[in-house]
Amino acid sequence: MKLSAFLLALLIAFGCTACGWQLRNPGEIPPQLKRLYLNGENLDSHFKVHLVNLLQSSKIFLVPRPGAAPLTLNVYDYKLTHNNPPVASTNVPITYTYILTVKVSISNAAGKIIVPPRLIVSTRDITVNTNQIFTINSTSIFQEELQREAINLIYYWMTSDQTRSHLNAAQSSAT
């Protein structure tokens, strides 16, 4: 029994590493971003809470005031949209498309943008088949999924080589 449990755990570990899956490492965050102010105006409250949780779990210290950190993560223009396709017949499947967009950039303490704005886009399609009940109130389910995906994309943007090069260029020009 113990041997089979061990072999199963070993198989799962090999499977996860073979596909490139790995845990997030706080060391992936550029050192310049270890102390940040989060400027998140007009964000959905759940989105902001999840984003703060991700940043803090990545060992980023978030300060309460803009001047207390050398850099500011700007998160703005948060929009969740969906289409309302016409229902022509109850015998025809209908596809709803949900799109969450948000812009991010990084600026210095003086407000100068040092990492240019990036549009983060997350989409989901849901096809409702005949005799299937779907209400537009189901938006909250898809909104959570889209928010998680957008927050992951923000993390990947923050740890990207392109963001690192902008941060290094700004740091070297400041010295």
N, C-alpha and C positions, 0 to 999 in steps of 0.2 A: 504494500500500500504506500509506504513512504517512498519507495523507489519510483512508483508510477507518478506520484505527486511531484517528485523532484524532476523527473523527465518532462512532465507537462510544463512545469515552470521554466525549465531550460528551453523547451521548444518555443514557448511564448517569448522569452528573452531573445532568442535567435531570430524569431520572426519580426520582432519590433526593430531590432538593429539592422536587419537585412533590408528593410524598406526605407531606412534613413530616419526613422522616428527617433527623437531624442528629447529629453526634458529641456526646458528653457534653463539657460545658465545666466545668472546675473552678470557673469564676466563678459557676456556678449554686448552689454550696454557700453557705449563709448564712455570713457571716464569723464568727459565734459558734461555728460547728462546725468551724473550721479546726484546732482542737486538742482532741482528744477522748480519753477513756478508753473502751475497748470492754469492757463488762461482758457477757460471753457465756458464762454458765454452762450446762452441760448441752447444748451445741450439738454437732451432728455435726461432726467435725473438718474434713471437706471443705467444709462450709457455712461454717465460721468462716474457713478459709483463703481461700475465694473472696470472702467479705465483706471481709476485711482487704485483699485485693488491690484490690477496687473502691474502698474508702475511700482507700487510699494513692494510687491512680491519679487520684483526684479531688483530690489535693493536701491531704488531711487528715492531719495529724500525729497518730499514735496514741501515747499515752504508756503506759508499763508499769505505772504505779500510779494508783489512783483519785484521790489528792489532787494529782497533778501536772497535772491539766487542770481548767478551770472547769466543764466539762460532761461527762456520762457518757451514752453511747449504751447503753441496756439492751436486750439481745436475749435473750428467754427463752421458755419453754414451747414449744420446738421439738418438733413431732410430725409423723411421717409415718405415715399410715394408708392402708389399702386394704381393699377388700371381698373376700370369697371367695364369689362366687356359686356356687350349686349347679349341678353339671353334670347336667342332666336327660337330655340326648341329645347325641350327637356331631354330629347334623345341625342343631343350633340354635346360632347365633352367641352368644357369651358376652361381656358387657361388664364389664371391671374398671375401677374408679374409684380413682385415687390422689389423696390430699389431703395437702398439706404446709401446716401452720399454724405461725406463729411470731408472738410479740408483741414490739413495740418501744415504747420510750418514751425520753425524755431527761430526765435529772435534773441538778440542780446539784451542786456539790462537797459540800454539806451533806446530799445525798440526797433533797432535795425534788423531786418530779416537776414539771417545768415544761412539758413537752409530754406530754399524756395518752397512755396506752397505746393502741396501734393494733394490731388483729389483721390480719396479712398472711396471705392465703389463696391458694394456688396449686393448681389441680386439673388432672388429665389423665384422659381416658377412653381405654381401649384395647378395641377389639372384636376378638375372636378368632373368625375364621370357621371353618367346618368344615374338617377335615383340616389345620388350621394348628397347629403345635406352639408352645405358650406355657408357660413354667414360671414359677413365682412368683419364681425367682431373677432374672428380668428386672426386678425392682424397682429394681436399681441404675441401670439405664438411665433409668428414669422419675424416679428420685430426683435425678439430676444435672440433668435438665431443670427439674424443679420448684424445685430450689435456685437455679438461674440466674434463673428468673422471680421467685422470692421476693426475691432480692437486688436485682434491678432495681426491684421494688416498694418495697423499703426505701429505695433511692436516691431514687425519685420522692417518697416520703413526706418524706424529709429536705429535699428542695428545694421542697416544696409551699408555697403561700401560707399555708395554715393553720399549718404548722410555723413559718414565718417570723414570723407574727403572734404566736404563743406565745412565741417567743424574744425578739422585740422588746418584748413586754409584760413579760416577766421582767427584761429588761435595764433598761427604764425604771423599773420598780418598785424595782430594786436601787440606782438612782442618786438 
